Amino acid sequence: MIKVLTFDVVGTLIDFESGILQCVRSVGDVPDDEAVLSAFAAEEDVQQRSTPEMPFTAMLDPISTRLARALDMPGLDGGDGPSPLRRSIGSWPAFPDAVEALAALGERYRLVAATNADRFALDAMAATLGNPFDDGVTVDDVRVNKPDPQFFAYVLGRLSASGIAREEVLHVAQSRYHDIATAQRLGIATCWVERRHGSTGTGATPVAPSEVVPDRRVTGLIELL
């Protein structure tokens, strides 16, 4: 029986694509939303492979610098300071179904955030979501990003210390690249939240290296109630 829901946050609960586009639009005209999102995904993939220990929050600086060149938008480059993308992360919106669904799910399950962001960003995003989490694991804790299996092993170890077995965990995530593929390999039950249902491509999320079949597939969190 499932007792704990572990949640990816950025992209699953927080609408990072809207946040990215809003930030880029504040710098200049965006002729093609999908081109911006695809460029972000490509640069994030490069950064994940180059600095797997770096929190997603900090990754936004080099990603933003390279996006500035790729999109010919110099204003995206933060120079020696935090980039516009990094500064904007705390204002990225929740998906419309997230707050209500998390509040309801929290009455039935223990909710744990499992995010590549740092603690500062998680605290800001949790506030946006109505502070629904009973616990949260960040890169500050693990020192490595998803999709590295060490991240999930750390989460499972932390849950095990409080008496929760692997079979009692369902991992809920939008990204098959960061989350679903690795969780599946480790024997963790998964639920893919298909946030881009009805759209083509993977948007701002890098493409998973192989076909991934989750245990459950939904298009919104309300379907988990």
Steps between C-alpha positions, in 0.01 A plus 500: 500500500631844408566719803736765359487710185836643398470791261726657247427871538628700202288406199263276696357740758661826392438610140861565409429538129272796570760636741778471242294664227389781729862568593620495139215730394608750767831526315376516142258373238440126482413409140450127568424359845586142405837605359585667832393196700688259273813712526468498880464119501811458288706729721375334818598159363852630436519651848367187672774294338771758573414580863278222641568620853379857440150592623254580222470848650870566439489331160267775385796742485711317236182386322385862483838614367491246217134577427594865468733404215269240343201737497705816434362654820795648692270606783470138611867490595538589866872569465670469839170497691193276509335463160146617428388135491650428839348814651159407362471146637327608820219659299430206269130412532338182627297298255129582545421158650802475731398679819156343529619151409797506738282615789261210437777244446668615820200375697561145375875475440831632624627745238872536435663742255791354302654781299816597315454854630681624810339551840444871448308441176304208648387717791377765256321248279349320799352831614350548152345153535352566844780326696362148447814293563577290805864481392722608213821371342714737294838493329633674812435170681613249237770697315388355169207557265232274367518292281794366703375193692681627811229764534223242515705273725537790744124561497429131560754491783345800667155344474629165623629668815140593579368152425390547137585220255570543129171323420310770691632784282358646178721750320301764310677698228471671166852428378574158358860623454566607861261277694291223351774301325731478803221438751373215282845340489520514879166327543312809619140527382455803274228729379572715196316833503475579131496878531546545126204279413372607159826675409785366291856460623637515853516878535759617751569146622785301342399185315525173695779275365258212437129425501364507853174334606377629838274299729235768470443791263283806570460840340436685827530452876123491551508153345697379802219583742 
